């Protein structure tokens, strides 16, 4: 929270959070879906500081979109039906692979 305050997040109009960089070496003990954990944490911290800020977030795994939503329910819906994806606030990098294949 202190880093966000120093970055003057309260003055921001929009924010962009880039996902995990695949060129960096991460411990192989981590579950692949855990690679989005830092992105999710940053998203939650920004929303706590400024709830109405529009945040574009890049996720590596579509299943992690549930962690970004305020009212998480136990029903599993496809990410395309989530309000965050529909509003353009979530970018899922694997979609590009699907479109170009």
QUINOR-V503290 format. One record per pair of residues at least 12 apart in sequence whose ideal C-beta (glycine too) atoms are under 8 Angstrom apart, sorted by the first residue. I is the first residue (numbers start at 1). J is the second residue. If there is no record, write none. Layout:
BEGIN
i j
I J
I J
END
This chain:
BEGIN
i j
1 45
1 48
1 49
4 45
4 46
4 49
5 49
9 46
9 49
9 50
9 53
10 49
10 50
12 50
12 53
13 53
13 54
14 53
14 54
14 55
14 56
15 46
15 53
15 54
15 55
15 56
16 55
16 56
16 57
17 39
17 42
17 43
17 46
17 55
17 56
17 57
17 58
18 39
18 58
19 35
19 36
19 39
19 57
19 58
19 59
19 60
19 93
20 35
20 36
20 38
20 39
20 60
32 60
32 61
33 61
33 63
33 64
35 60
35 61
36 59
36 60
36 61
36 64
36 67
39 57
39 58
39 59
40 64
40 67
40 68
43 55
43 57
43 68
44 68
54 89
55 89
56 88
56 89
56 90
56 91
57 84
57 89
57 90
57 91
58 90
58 91
58 92
58 93
59 90
59 91
59 92
59 93
60 92
60 93
60 94
61 92
61 94
62 78
62 79
62 92
62 94
63 79
65 79
65 82
65 84
65 85
65 90
65 92
66 82
68 84
68 90
69 82
69 83
69 84
79 92
END
